[in-house]
């Protein structure tokens, strides 16, 4: 559908008025904060297959003079990712461009980029929004589950059996879960993660700050110090596109240590404008190919709140 004078007459009529463009003057686009906790990788394939490795088991005792027991590396879980293509065009008539009194039609690039960036942020947020249901890791289980399957046998969890609203006690329990239940696929516990990201919706931002950054134990009149503040380095991130007002998430700050991934098959691309030879309409397009997914559940924790 082409943009004509009639589809937005306020931009070219003869009435003396001031046109406020919310995007340019009042409202700013959401910054791509998801890149702070998603590991972004490039791809040159239609489909990517990611696989982890099951390491060696525990080293056994060896009798004096006895032979060495041996072990082998084994393939772990696999996840196949097919990239998604996104694209949109903006078509405008030559007449509408000529009569655009406020140069808003000339700002097509800003509007298209705003829309594309917003879609990227939504798709990244949906990995977390669906993390308790349909978004699965390579083991075929929901990203946040109390019963993840280890490729070498056994299981572990990255959520509590009963979800809890964000509080000092709930965050403490989440940290304990990360420390005591994060295992390699060979079944061995991993090292503690001390640098963490606490991701919350706007409704929990101020509470998260109190829980993490209070010098004393928040919500009490005790003189106890806030052990979470002193024992862990936690940065708070807020995502406006989380659909739950009560869900909260905890990740390793090092993006390589948890499974949130994004493949960039083709970066955001605005092609040269094209002119229709018959109508002289101008067509502006934007496109990109990306994939957002969860590869593995280790070093991440989620709670749907209460």
C-alpha positions in Angstrom: 0.0 0.0 0.0 1.4 3.3 -1.0 1.5 6.4 1.2 -0.8 9.0 -0.5 -1.7 12.5 0.4 -5.1 11.2 1.6 -3.7 8.7 4.0 -2.2 11.4 6.2 -3.7 14.7 5.0 -2.5 16.6 8.1 1.0 16.6 6.6 0.1 18.6 3.5 -3.2 20.5 4.0 -3.4 24.3 4.1 -4.2 24.6 7.8 -1.7 26.5 9.8 -0.8 24.0 12.5 2.1 22.5 14.4 2.7 18.9 13.9 4.3 17.0 16.8 6.1 13.9 15.7 6.3 11.7 18.8 9.1 9.5 17.6 11.4 12.4 16.8 10.5 14.8 19.5 8.9 13.2 22.5 9.4 9.4 22.5 12.8 7.7 22.0 13.3 4.1 20.9 14.0 1.5 23.5 17.8 0.9 23.7 18.9 -2.5 22.6 19.6 -3.6 26.2 19.1 -7.3 25.3 22.6 -7.3 23.8 23.9 -6.8 27.3 22.9 -10.4 28.2 22.5 -12.2 24.9 25.7 -13.5 23.3 25.5 -12.4 19.6 27.2 -14.5 17.0 27.5 -14.2 13.3 26.4 -16.9 10.9 26.9 -17.6 7.2 24.5 -20.6 7.0 20.8 -21.1 6.6 20.7 -23.3 9.7 23.1 -23.6 12.6 23.5 -26.8 14.7 25.0 -26.3 18.2 26.2 -29.2 20.2 27.8 -29.5 23.6 30.3 -32.1 24.8 30.1 -34.5 27.7 33.4 -34.3 29.5 35.2 -37.0 31.5 33.9 -38.5 34.6 35.6 -38.4 38.0 39.2 -39.7 38.0 39.1 -43.0 39.9 41.6 -44.4 42.4 44.5 -46.3 40.8 46.2 -49.1 42.5 50.0 -48.9 42.7 51.4 -50.4 39.5 48.0 -50.8 38.1 46.7 -49.7 34.7 45.1 -46.4 34.1 41.3 -46.3 33.6 40.4 -44.4 30.4 37.4 -42.3 29.4 36.2 -40.7 26.2 34.6 -37.4 25.2 31.0 -37.9 24.1 28.5 -35.8 22.1 25.9 -34.0 24.2 22.6 -32.4 23.4 22.1 -30.7 20.0 20.0 -27.7 19.1 19.2 -26.7 15.5 18.4 -23.1 14.7 17.0 -21.8 11.4 17.3 -18.1 10.9 14.2 -15.9 10.5 14.0 -13.2 7.9 12.3 -9.9 8.6 11.5 -7.1 6.2 9.2 -4.2 5.6 8.8 -1.6 2.9 7.5 2.0 2.8 6.0 3.1 -0.5 5.1 6.7 -1.1 3.7 8.5 -4.1 5.7 11.2 -5.9 2.9 13.7 -5.3 2.8 13.0 -1.5 6.6 13.6 -1.3 6.3 16.9 -3.1 3.5 18.1 -0.8 5.1 16.9 2.5 5.1 20.3 4.3 6.8 19.0 7.5 9.4 16.6 5.9 8.0 13.6 7.8 7.9 11.3 4.7 11.5 12.0 4.2 12.2 10.5 7.7 11.4 7.0 6.4 14.7 5.7 7.6 14.1 6.7 11.2 10.6 5.1 11.2 11.8 1.9 9.6 14.8 1.5 11.9 12.6 2.2 15.0 10.2 -0.6 13.9 13.0 -3.0 13.2 14.8 -2.3 16.5 11.6 -2.8 18.4 11.0 -6.2 16.8 14.5 -7.3 17.7 13.9 -6.3 21.3 10.5 -8.2 21.4 12.0 -11.4 19.9 14.8 -11.3 22.5 12.4 -10.7 25.3 10.2 -13.6 24.1 13.0 -16.1 24.9 12.4 -15.2 28.5 8.7 -14.6 28.3 8.3 -18.2 27.0 11.2 -19.6 29.1 8.9 -21.5 31.5 6.8 -23.1 28.7 7.7 -23.3 25.0 11.3 -21.9 24.8 13.4 -25.0 25.2 17.1 -25.6 25.5 19.1 -28.3 23.7 17.9 -31.0 26.2 14.3 -30.4 25.0 13.2 -29.0 28.4 11.9 -25.5 29.0 14.7 -23.0 29.6 13.7 -22.6 33.3 12.9 -26.0 34.8 13.5 -28.0 38.0 14.4 -31.1 36.0 16.9 -30.5 33.2 18.4 -33.6 31.6 22.2 -33.9 31.6 23.6 -35.5 28.5 25.9 -37.7 30.6 23.0 -38.9 32.8 21.3 -37.3 35.8 19.5 -34.0 36.1 19.6 -30.6 37.6 17.4 -27.5 38.0 17.6 -23.8 37.3 14.3 -22.9 39.0 12.8 -23.7 42.4 10.0 -26.3 42.5 7.8 -23.5 43.8 8.3 -20.1 42.3 8.6 -17.1 44.6 8.2 -13.4 44.2 11.3 -11.3 44.2 12.6 -10.7 47.7 15.9 -10.9 49.6 15.1 -14.6 50.6 14.0 -15.5 47.1 17.2 -14.0 45.5 19.3 -15.8 48.1 17.6 -19.1 47.2 18.2 -18.4 43.5 21.9 -17.8 44.1 22.1 -21.0 46.2 20.4 -22.9 43.3 23.0 -21.6 40.9 25.8 -22.5 43.3 24.7 -26.0 44.2 22.7 -27.3 41.2 24.6 -26.0 38.2 26.3 -29.0 36.7 28.3 -29.9 33.6 26.8 -32.6 31.4 29.3 -35.1 32.9 27.4 -34.5 36.2 30.1 -32.5 38.0 29.3 -29.2 39.7 30.5 -26.1 38.1 32.4 -23.2 39.8 30.4 -20.6 41.6 29.5 -17.5 39.5 30.0 -14.3 41.5 29.2 -11.7 38.8 25.5 -11.8 38.0 22.8 -10.0 36.1 19.4 -9.6 37.7 16.8 -9.0 35.0 13.4 -7.7 36.0 10.4 -5.9 34.5 9.8 -2.2 35.4 7.4 -3.2 38.1 10.3 -4.8 40.1 13.0 -2.3 39.4 12.9 -0.4 42.6 12.4 -3.5 44.7 15.4 -5.1 43.0 17.5 -2.1 43.8 16.6 -2.3 47.5 17.3 -6.1 47.6 20.6 -5.9 45.9 22.0 -2.5 46.9 20.8 -1.9 50.5 23.8 -1.7 52.9 21.8 -3.4 55.6 19.3 -6.3 55.3 16.4 -4.7 53.5 12.9 -4.7 55.0 14.0 -5.2 58.6 15.2 -3.1 61.5 18.2 -5.4 62.2 21.7 -4.3 61.9 22.8 -7.3 59.8 24.6 -6.3 56.7 23.3 -7.2 53.3 25.3 -10.4 52.5 24.0 -10.4 48.9 25.6 -7.0 48.3 28.9 -8.0 49.9 29.2 -11.5 48.5 28.0 -11.1 44.9 28.5 -8.5 42.2 24.9 -8.1 40.8 24.0 -5.6 38.1 20.3 -4.9 37.6 18.8 -4.8 34.1 15.2 -3.7 33.3 13.4 -5.0 30.3 10.1 -3.2 29.4 9.0 -6.0 27.1 8.8 -8.8 29.7 5.1 -9.7 29.7 5.0 -10.8 33.4 5.0 -8.2 36.1 6.4 -10.7 38.7 8.9 -12.8 36.8 12.6 -12.3 37.4 15.8 -13.8 36.1 19.4 -14.3 37.2 22.3 -14.9 34.7 26.1 -15.0 34.8 27.4 -11.6 33.7 29.8 -13.4 31.3 27.5 -14.0 28.3 29.6 -17.1 27.3 28.7 -18.9 30.5 24.9 -19.0 30.0 22.7 -20.1 27.1 21.0 -16.9 25.8 22.1 -16.7 22.1 21.4 -14.6 19.0 22.6 -15.4 15.5 23.0 -12.5 13.2 22.7 -14.0 9.7 22.2 -10.6 8.0 22.6 -7.4 9.9 20.0 -4.6 9.7 20.1 -3.5 6.1 18.4 -0.6 4.4 18.6 -1.0 0.6 18.8 1.8 -1.8 15.4 3.4 -2.6 13.7 2.1 -5.7 11.4 3.9 -8.1 8.5 2.2 -9.8 8.9 2.8 -13.5 5.2 3.0 -14.1 3.9 5.0 -11.2 7.1 6.8 -10.1 6.3 5.8 -6.5 9.3 5.5 -4.3 9.9 2.3 -2.3 12.1 2.2 0.8 12.9 -1.2 2.4 14.6 -2.6 5.5 15.4 -6.2 6.3 17.4 -8.5 8.5 17.9 -12.1 9.4 18.3 -13.1 13.0 17.5 -15.9 15.4 17.1 -15.7 19.2 17.2 -18.9 21.2 18.3 -20.6 24.4 21.1 -23.1 24.0 21.7 -24.5 27.5 20.3 -23.8 31.0 23.5 -23.7 33.0 24.3 -20.5 34.9 20.8 -19.1 34.6 17.9 -19.0 37.0 14.3 -18.0 36.6 11.2 -17.5 38.7 7.8 -16.7 37.4 7.1 -14.8 40.6 4.0 -15.2 42.7 
